[in-house]
Amino acid sequence: MIEEQKDVTLDEMVKRLVDEVGVRIRCSTMSVWLYRRGWAFKKDRTRAGARASRPPGSTPSLA
């Protein structure tokens, strides 16, 4: 999903999860799930869009 649309929001991810899979979760749950897998999203001040923040060469944890 993130690869398809680089500026996808948490709200959009949650809505798509409901539409495609029928699973309802809160944005905070999605945020925690992504964060624990090594994804953090920060605003890019020059473009005011969201981007994935992950150190080069890092791998997500399996926690």
N, C-alpha and C positions, 0 to 999 in steps of 0.2 A: 504494500500500500504506500509506503513512504517513497519507494523507488519510483512509483507511478506518478506521484504528485509530491514534489519536494516541499511544498509549503502547506501541506495538510495540517489542519488543527486537531486538537484533541476532541473537540466537539464533533468534527467530521468523522474521525476514526470511530468514535462511539456510535454515531448514527449508522455508519456503514456496517458495523458489527451487528447492530440490531436488524438492519435491512437484509443482510446477506446470510447471517447465521441464526438470528433470533435470540441472541444473548444480550441482556440488558445489564450494563455496568455504569458506574459513575465515571466522570472524567478523572477524578482523583485516583480511582483504581487503575485506569489505563495509564496515567502518569507514573504511578508507582511501579507498575508492571514493566513499562518501558525503561524506567530509570534503573531498575534492578538488573536489566539485561544490557546495561551500558549505554543507553540512549538518553541524552539530555538535549532539550530544545531551548535555544536562546534566540532572542530577537536580534536581527542584524540591523544596527542603527542606521546604516547608509541606505538600506532598502526597506526597513521596517517589516521584514518578513521573518518567518521562523526558519531556522536551519538546524540540522542535526549537528551536535557537538560531540565528537568522539576523537580521542587522540589517534594519530596515524599509526596503523599497525596493531592497535589494541583489539582484543576479542572480548565479546560480552561474557560476563560471568554466568555460571550455571547454577546460581543460588536458588 
